[in-house]
Amino acid sequence: MTGITIGAMSLQAAVDSVSEGIEELTQDVSGLKAWASGISAGALNFLLRVLLALIIYYIASKLIGRLVRFVGSYMDKKNVDPSARAFIIAVVRYGLLTLVVVEVILFLDLVEASSIAALFAAGGVGISLAMQGVLSNFAGGILLLILKPFRVGDFISVPAVSAEGIVKKIEIYYTTLETIFGETISIPNSSLTNNQVTNYTLLGRRKLNFKIGISYRSDPEKALQILRDLVSEEPRLEKEGQEFFVDSLGESAVILCMRAFCTADDYWPVMWEFNRKVKAAFDAADIQIPYNQVDVHMIHVGEGTHPGD
């Protein structure tokens, strides 16, 4: 009887243990289901926010594009300088796109607003140090648009970078020139604001400063008269402000100079044509244009004398 009782008690204990295990397993399964449900709901919520953020960015980019086109057409109606127009459009476009990206990040709750502010504050110093050249070019672009030492279409010369040409574009960081040889040169704006820039178009005309050397055996007055005649025959040269004179007495030539004004567009064509005409006229008048040469004089030394005598 006692054995049956002990066996029944052992069986009851085993049943209780199994029941407890099943109950714990049930609780674990329920917790796993709740966790999985939470993960699924969170992932779905995040994917929905990402999709909504992409839609917002797409719509905002389209609106920004329309706004930029409106600003461009408005500036065209107001006859805003093309260089300032391109600069303002670039600033508006990229500035608004940056704001949209920041708003999207905040919408996705990827980064706290305070963290973004701290990031901008802390990164500003590092970025400014690492991008001194870029920031300098950016500031130079602003100065060029405000001070306007030249405009699109002007012919300028920048001796510091050995470049000259017609200004095609003034952008945020670079200014583009087109040379007379059909080449395109991009010059950093800082190089233009920190160095000498000569604008040949601003006044609308340039003075032709023509110099030529003639032999000491030739008559300078005759040569100057030829220059006067050639200038009077050239309709692209202005009559006022003409100058003809002997500029200097060189080691092997008398340097003559002619100065006269012409339009900025006619400067190079007139210079090239004048060179050709002067050479032909001097040859016809037997006026020599000297070139580098060495005259050797032979001294005959007689018998009984020394070269130093």
Secondary structure, DSSP 8 states (H G I E B T S, - for coil): -HHHHHHHHHHHHHHHHHHHHHHHHHHHHHHHHHHHHHHHHHHHHHHHHHHHHHHHHHHHHHHHHHHHHHHHHHHHHTT--HHHHHHHHHHHHHHHHHHHHHHHHHHTTSS-HHHHHHHHHHHHHHHHHHTHHHHHHHHHHHHHHHH-SS-TT-EEEEGGGTEEEEEEEE-SSEEEEE-TTS-EEEEEHHHHHSS--EESSTTSEEEEEEEEEE-TTS-HHHHHHHHHHHHHT-TTS-STT-EEEEEEE-SS-EEEEEEEEEETTTHHHHHHHHHHHHHHHHHHTT-----S----------TT--TT-
